[in-house]
């Protein structure tokens, strides 16, 4: 490919930090050996200055694990399994992997390349085409909103982790001040008695009546939950500690936060498949419903999950790639990370539905009535299930510590909260 004279000059005008590398590209009819040697030395000096001014990942694994942690989020655990079951079971994997190949991987690679070349954050990178600068502001705005609600989820998770340090899990029993007469505890359900009528599980009443203390309506604002304020403050302190040195600190945190969830998922999967009723849940999860492939909604759900999970156009990929060195092999990362992300989603479905199958077996209810998504799965169904296991506080702690590390990983990879000691990746 021949680069015209105008291309480097145009790139030099809008992205001066990255044009040294382009200067050594020669056209077929030019001999620029002396120019290249001179500009190579300039390039090395530029690379050194860049590291001092903005910073780089200290190793290739820092960036790779950061991308994995960014892509693998809470949606992989609490949204994909439910979406897969609702949209055709095993048949849903066809549109899911189709959109991975057609949209997920190409967009992921394009954003990696763009960020790595430009060495800029999601706002200033659009100096290359100023008319699109509003896209950068949109990325930061959306990521800022997501960061706020992710930290609320981390707050709830921290609070549940704190509550696991007790001999009896508080959401496993009735008779507490937040319970109603309709409460049914794990001890009352022995596999032959099902929840009927207006009965509710102890974990649901604990979540709604104690943790959230939901008021009857918008006219009643309710009180301030001091415990949640404290855990929210702790959550923001943890985020700050992960980011206060920019990529130098977050690149080290990721070695734990990106790998620990897989260890817990494997442990929970091994425990889950040994429980009674687990196979029924897994069959329910993967049983294909081929007729649903005719529905546009199923294909739309698959595309939505790919875009939300892989994370293109949010600014996070662009921001992380901007800390790469110019000649980093981003093609390899663009192929591996999306595959790991989708594989994690499928594997998490086995973990979730093995527990849901056990829950259905224990309560005598159909799996359709037990399955849930989002906070309902993380803070009602799963806690209710682990409350029935031996050494239930240990299993509960493992589960919520996994949610905590996944939330932290997704939080620190968004472009909004990622400060640097000298310059912010959002603005530079």
C-alpha positions as CSV (number, residue, x, y, z in Angstrom):
1,X,0.0,0.0,0.0
2,X,1.4,3.4,-1.0
3,X,0.9,6.3,1.3
4,X,0.6,9.6,-0.5
5,X,2.4,12.7,0.6
6,X,-0.8,14.3,1.8
7,X,-1.7,11.4,4.2
8,X,1.3,11.8,6.6
9,X,0.9,15.6,6.5
10,X,-2.8,15.4,7.3
11,X,-2.2,12.9,10.0
12,X,0.7,15.1,11.4
13,X,-1.8,18.0,11.5
14,X,-4.4,16.2,13.6
15,X,-2.4,13.5,15.4
16,X,1.1,14.9,15.8
17,X,2.0,12.3,18.5
18,X,1.7,9.3,16.1
19,X,3.0,10.6,12.8
20,X,6.7,9.8,13.4
21,X,6.0,6.1,12.7
22,X,4.3,6.9,9.4
23,X,7.2,8.9,8.2
24,X,9.3,5.8,7.5
25,X,6.7,4.4,5.1
26,X,8.2,4.7,1.6
27,X,6.4,4.7,-1.7
28,X,7.6,2.2,-4.3
29,X,9.5,4.8,-6.3
30,X,11.3,6.4,-3.4
31,X,14.5,5.7,-1.6
32,X,14.3,7.0,1.9
33,X,16.8,5.0,3.9
34,X,18.6,8.1,5.3
35,X,15.3,9.7,6.1
36,X,14.1,6.5,7.9
37,X,17.3,6.2,10.0
38,X,17.0,9.8,11.1
39,X,13.3,9.6,11.8
40,X,13.8,6.3,13.6
41,X,15.9,8.0,16.1
42,X,13.3,10.7,16.4
43,X,10.7,8.0,16.7
44,X,12.6,6.4,19.6
45,X,12.9,9.7,21.3
46,X,9.2,10.4,20.7
47,X,8.3,7.0,22.2
48,X,10.4,7.7,25.3
49,X,8.8,11.1,25.7
50,X,5.4,9.6,25.2
51,X,6.0,7.2,28.1
52,X,7.0,10.0,30.3
53,X,4.1,12.2,29.5
54,X,1.2,9.8,29.1
55,X,2.3,6.4,30.1
56,X,2.2,2.9,28.6
57,X,1.1,-0.5,29.7
58,X,4.1,-2.1,31.6
59,X,3.5,-5.4,29.8
60,X,1.4,-7.0,27.1
61,X,-0.5,-9.1,29.6
62,X,-1.6,-5.9,31.4
63,X,-3.4,-4.7,28.3
64,X,-4.8,-8.2,27.3
65,X,-6.2,-8.9,30.8
66,X,-7.6,-5.4,30.9
67,X,-9.5,-6.0,27.7
68,X,-10.8,-9.3,29.0
69,X,-11.9,-7.7,32.2
70,X,-13.6,-4.9,30.3
71,X,-15.5,-7.3,28.0
72,X,-16.5,-9.8,30.7
73,X,-18.9,-8.0,32.9
74,X,-22.0,-8.5,34.9
75,X,-24.1,-9.0,31.7
76,X,-22.2,-12.2,31.0
77,X,-23.3,-13.6,34.4
78,X,-26.8,-12.3,35.0
79,X,-28.1,-11.4,31.5
80,X,-26.8,-13.8,28.9
81,X,-28.1,-17.0,30.5
82,X,-31.6,-15.7,30.8
83,X,-31.5,-14.2,27.3
84,X,-30.3,-17.5,25.9
85,X,-33.1,-19.5,27.6
86,X,-35.8,-16.9,26.6
87,X,-34.6,-16.7,23.0
88,X,-34.3,-20.3,21.9
89,X,-31.9,-22.0,24.2
90,X,-29.1,-23.6,22.1
91,X,-30.6,-22.2,18.9
92,X,-29.8,-18.7,20.2
93,X,-26.1,-19.4,19.9
94,X,-26.5,-19.2,16.1
95,X,-27.4,-15.5,15.9
96,X,-25.2,-14.8,18.9
97,X,-22.0,-16.1,17.2
98,X,-23.1,-14.7,13.9
99,X,-23.1,-11.2,15.2
100,X,-19.9,-11.9,17.0
101,X,-18.2,-12.6,13.7
102,X,-20.0,-9.9,11.6
103,X,-20.0,-7.1,14.2
104,X,-18.2,-7.8,17.4
105,X,-14.8,-8.8,16.2
106,X,-14.5,-6.2,13.3
107,X,-15.6,-3.3,15.5
108,X,-13.4,-4.4,18.4
109,X,-10.4,-4.6,16.1
110,X,-11.2,-1.2,14.5
111,X,-11.4,0.6,17.8
112,X,-8.2,-1.1,19.0
113,X,-6.3,0.0,15.9
114,X,-7.8,3.6,16.1
115,X,-6.9,4.1,19.8
116,X,-3.4,2.5,19.4
117,X,-2.5,4.6,16.4
118,X,-3.9,7.9,17.7
119,X,-2.6,7.6,21.3
120,X,-5.6,9.7,22.4
121,X,-8.7,9.4,24.5
122,X,-12.3,9.3,23.2
123,X,-12.6,13.1,23.0
124,X,-9.3,14.4,21.7
125,X,-8.9,11.5,19.2
126,X,-11.6,13.1,17.0
127,X,-9.1,15.8,16.1
128,X,-8.6,13.6,13.1
129,X,-12.2,14.6,12.1
130,X,-13.5,17.3,14.3
131,X,-17.1,17.0,13.0
132,X,-17.3,13.7,15.0
133,X,-16.1,15.1,18.3
134,X,-19.6,14.9,19.7
135,X,-19.2,11.1,19.5
136,X,-16.4,11.4,22.0
137,X,-18.5,13.4,24.4
138,X,-21.3,10.9,24.0
139,X,-19.0,8.0,24.9
140,X,-17.8,9.8,28.0
141,X,-21.3,10.8,29.1
142,X,-22.7,7.3,28.6
143,X,-19.7,5.7,30.4
144,X,-20.1,8.2,33.3
145,X,-23.8,7.1,33.7
146,X,-22.8,3.4,33.6
147,X,-20.0,4.0,36.1
148,X,-22.5,5.5,38.6
149,X,-24.9,2.5,38.4
150,X,-22.1,0.0,38.4
151,X,-20.8,1.4,41.6
152,X,-24.2,1.0,43.1
153,X,-24.1,-2.7,42.2
154,X,-20.7,-2.9,43.7
155,X,-22.1,-1.3,46.8
156,X,-24.8,-3.9,47.1
157,X,-22.3,-6.7,46.5
158,X,-19.9,-5.3,49.2
159,X,-22.8,-5.2,51.6
160,X,-23.8,-8.8,50.9
161,X,-20.2,-9.9,51.2
162,X,-20.1,-8.3,54.7
163,X,-23.3,-10.1,55.7
164,X,-21.8,-13.5,54.8
165,X,-19.5,-13.3,57.8
166,X,-22.1,-14.9,60.0
167,X,-23.0,-18.4,61.0
168,X,-26.6,-18.1,59.6
169,X,-27.2,-16.1,56.4
170,X,-29.7,-13.3,57.2
171,X,-31.7,-14.0,54.0
172,X,-32.2,-17.7,54.8
173,X,-34.8,-17.2,57.6
174,X,-38.2,-15.7,58.3
175,X,-39.4,-14.1,61.5
176,X,-37.3,-11.0,61.2
177,X,-38.7,-7.5,61.4
178,X,-38.6,-7.1,57.6
179,X,-40.5,-10.3,56.8
180,X,-44.2,-10.6,56.1
181,X,-46.6,-13.4,56.9
182,X,-46.2,-14.6,53.3
183,X,-42.5,-15.4,53.9
184,X,-41.3,-18.9,53.2
185,X,-37.8,-19.8,54.4
186,X,-35.4,-22.4,53.0
187,X,-36.1,-24.7,56.0
188,X,-39.8,-24.7,55.2
189,X,-39.3,-25.8,51.6
190,X,-38.1,-29.5,51.7
191,X,-38.7,-30.4,48.1
192,X,-42.3,-31.4,48.5
193,X,-43.8,-28.1,49.5
194,X,-44.0,-25.5,46.8
195,X,-44.5,-21.8,47.1
196,X,-48.1,-21.1,46.3
197,X,-50.4,-18.1,46.2
198,X,-48.8,-14.9,47.4
199,X,-45.9,-16.7,49.1
200,X,-42.4,-15.1,48.8
201,X,-39.0,-16.4,49.5
202,X,-37.0,-15.2,52.5
203,X,-34.2,-13.9,50.1
204,X,-36.7,-11.8,48.1
205,X,-38.1,-10.2,51.3
206,X,-34.6,-9.6,52.6
207,X,-33.6,-7.9,49.3
208,X,-36.7,-5.7,49.1
209,X,-37.6,-5.2,52.7
210,X,-34.2,-4.9,54.4
211,X,-31.4,-4.1,51.8
212,X,-33.4,-1.7,49.6
213,X,-36.3,-0.9,52.0
214,X,-38.5,0.0,49.1
215,X,-41.2,2.5,49.9
216,X,-44.9,2.0,48.9
217,X,-44.7,4.6,46.3
218,X,-42.9,7.7,44.9
219,X,-44.8,9.9,47.3
220,X,-42.9,8.2,50.2
221,X,-39.2,8.9,49.7
222,X,-38.2,6.5,52.5
223,X,-35.2,6.9,54.8
224,X,-31.4,7.0,54.2
225,X,-29.7,3.6,54.4
226,X,-26.5,4.4,56.5
227,X,-25.0,1.0,55.7
228,X,-25.3,1.5,52.0
229,X,-23.8,5.0,52.2
230,X,-20.8,3.6,54.0
231,X,-20.3,0.7,51.5
232,X,-20.8,3.2,48.6
233,X,-18.0,5.3,50.0
234,X,-15.8,2.3,50.3
235,X,-16.6,1.3,46.7
236,X,-15.5,4.7,45.4
237,X,-12.3,4.5,47.6
238,X,-11.5,1.1,46.1
239,X,-12.0,2.5,42.6
240,X,-9.7,5.4,43.4
241,X,-7.0,3.0,44.7
242,X,-7.2,1.0,41.5
243,X,-6.8,4.1,39.3
244,X,-4.8,6.8,41.1
245,X,-1.6,5.9,39.2
246,X,-3.4,5.4,35.9
247,X,-2.4,2.3,33.9
248,X,0.5,1.6,36.2
249,X,-1.9,0.7,39.1
250,X,-4.8,-0.6,37.1
251,X,-2.6,-2.8,35.0
252,X,-1.5,-4.6,38.2
253,X,-5.0,-4.9,39.7
254,X,-6.2,-6.7,36.6
255,X,-4.0,-9.7,37.2
256,X,-6.3,-10.6,40.1
257,X,-9.6,-9.0,39.1
258,X,-9.7,-10.5,35.6
259,X,-8.6,-14.1,36.6
260,X,-10.3,-14.5,40.0
261,X,-13.9,-14.6,38.6
262,X,-12.9,-17.6,36.4
263,X,-11.6,-19.5,39.4
264,X,-14.8,-18.9,41.3
265,X,-16.9,-19.8,38.2
266,X,-15.1,-23.1,37.9
267,X,-15.6,-23.8,41.7
268,X,-19.3,-22.9,41.5
269,X,-19.8,-25.0,38.3
270,X,-18.2,-28.1,39.9
271,X,-20.4,-27.6,43.0
272,X,-23.5,-26.8,40.9
273,X,-23.5,-29.8,38.6
274,X,-23.3,-32.2,41.6
275,X,-26.5,-30.8,43.1
276,X,-29.9,-32.6,42.6
277,X,-31.9,-31.1,39.8
278,X,-28.8,-29.4,38.2
279,X,-29.0,-31.5,35.0
280,X,-32.7,-30.4,34.5
281,X,-31.6,-26.8,34.7
282,X,-28.8,-27.2,32.2
283,X,-31.1,-29.1,29.8
284,X,-33.6,-26.3,30.1
285,X,-30.8,-23.8,29.4
286,X,-29.6,-25.4,26.2
287,X,-32.7,-27.1,24.8
288,X,-33.0,-25.6,21.3
289,X,-36.2,-24.0,20.1
290,X,-35.5,-23.7,16.4
291,X,-38.8,-22.0,15.6
292,X,-37.7,-18.9,17.5
293,X,-35.0,-18.2,15.0
294,X,-37.7,-16.9,12.7
295,X,-38.3,-14.0,15.1
296,X,-36.5,-10.7,14.5
297,X,-36.6,-10.1,18.2
298,X,-34.3,-13.0,18.9
299,X,-31.7,-11.7,16.3
300,X,-32.1,-8.2,17.8
301,X,-31.4,-9.6,21.3
302,X,-28.3,-11.4,20.0
303,X,-27.0,-8.2,18.4
304,X,-27.7,-6.2,21.6
305,X,-25.9,-8.6,23.8
306,X,-22.8,-8.6,21.5
307,X,-22.7,-4.8,21.4
308,X,-23.3,-4.5,25.2
309,X,-20.9,-7.2,26.2
310,X,-17.9,-6.7,23.8
311,X,-18.2,-3.0,24.3
312,X,-17.4,-1.2,21.0
313,X,-18.3,2.5,20.8
314,X,-18.3,3.0,24.6
315,X,-14.8,4.5,24.6
316,X,-13.2,2.0,26.9
317,X,-11.5,-0.1,24.2
318,X,-10.2,3.1,22.5
319,X,-8.9,4.4,25.9
320,X,-7.1,1.2,26.8
321,X,-5.6,0.8,23.3
322,X,-4.3,4.4,23.4
323,X,-1.7,3.2,26.1
324,X,-0.3,0.6,23.8
325,X,3.0,1.0,22.0
326,X,2.6,1.7,18.3
327,X,3.7,-1.7,17.0
328,X,1.7,-3.8,19.5
329,X,0.0,-6.8,17.9
330,X,-3.6,-5.7,18.4
331,X,-4.9,-8.1,15.7
332,X,-4.3,-11.0,18.0
333,X,-6.1,-9.3,20.9
334,X,-9.0,-8.4,18.6
335,X,-9.5,-12.1,17.8
336,X,-9.0,-13.6,21.2
337,X,-10.8,-11.2,23.6
338,X,-14.3,-11.4,21.9
339,X,-14.1,-15.2,21.8
340,X,-13.1,-15.3,25.5
341,X,-16.0,-13.0,26.2
342,X,-18.6,-15.1,24.5
343,X,-17.2,-18.3,25.8
344,X,-17.5,-16.9,29.3
345,X,-21.1,-16.1,28.7
346,X,-21.9,-19.6,27.6
347,X,-20.0,-21.1,30.6
348,X,-21.7,-18.8,33.0
349,X,-25.0,-20.2,31.8
350,X,-24.0,-23.7,33.0
351,X,-23.1,-22.2,36.4
352,X,-26.4,-20.2,36.7
353,X,-28.8,-22.9,35.4
354,X,-27.3,-25.7,37.4
355,X,-28.1,-23.7,40.5
356,X,-31.6,-22.7,39.2
357,X,-32.3,-26.4,38.5
358,X,-31.3,-27.2,42.0
359,X,-33.5,-24.3,43.3
360,X,-36.5,-25.6,41.2
361,X,-35.9,-29.1,42.6
362,X,-35.8,-27.9,46.2
363,X,-38.9,-25.6,46.0
364,X,-41.0,-27.9,43.8
365,X,-41.6,-25.1,41.3
366,X,-41.1,-25.2,37.5
367,X,-37.9,-23.8,36.3
368,X,-39.8,-21.1,34.4
369,X,-40.9,-19.7,37.7
370,X,-37.5,-19.7,39.2
371,X,-35.4,-18.3,36.4
372,X,-34.6,-14.6,36.6
373,X,-32.1,-12.1,35.3
374,X,-30.3,-8.9,36.5
375,X,-30.4,-8.0,40.2
376,X,-33.2,-10.6,40.7
377,X,-30.8,-13.4,39.8
378,X,-27.8,-12.0,41.7
379,X,-29.5,-10.9,44.9
380,X,-32.6,-13.1,45.2
381,X,-32.4,-16.4,43.3
382,X,-28.7,-17.2,43.8
383,X,-28.6,-16.2,47.5
384,X,-31.7,-18.3,48.1
385,X,-30.0,-21.3,46.4
386,X,-26.7,-21.0,48.3
387,X,-28.6,-20.7,51.6
388,X,-29.6,-24.3,51.1
389,X,-26.0,-25.6,50.7
390,X,-23.8,-26.9,53.4
391,X,-21.3,-24.2,54.6
392,X,-23.6,-21.7,52.9
393,X,-21.7,-18.6,54.1
394,X,-18.6,-19.8,52.2
395,X,-20.5,-20.3,48.9
396,X,-22.2,-17.0,49.3
397,X,-18.9,-15.2,49.9
398,X,-17.4,-16.8,46.8
399,X,-20.3,-15.8,44.7
400,X,-20.4,-12.1,45.8
401,X,-16.7,-11.8,45.7
402,X,-16.9,-12.9,42.1
403,X,-19.5,-10.2,41.3
404,X,-17.4,-7.7,43.1
405,X,-14.2,-8.3,41.1
406,X,-16.3,-8.4,37.8
407,X,-17.8,-5.1,38.7
408,X,-14.5,-3.5,39.6
409,X,-13.0,-4.8,36.4
410,X,-15.7,-3.2,34.3
411,X,-15.7,0.0,36.3
412,X,-12.0,0.8,36.0
413,X,-11.9,0.0,32.2
414,X,-14.5,2.7,31.3
415,X,-13.0,5.9,30.1
416,X,-14.8,8.2,32.5
417,X,-13.2,7.3,35.8
418,X,-9.7,6.6,34.6
419,X,-7.4,9.4,35.8
420,X,-3.6,9.6,35.2
421,X,-1.2,11.4,37.5
422,X,-0.2,13.8,34.7
423,X,-3.0,13.7,32.1
424,X,-6.4,12.2,31.8
425,X,-7.0,9.6,29.1
426,X,-10.4,11.2,28.4
427,X,-8.9,14.5,27.4
428,X,-5.5,13.4,26.1
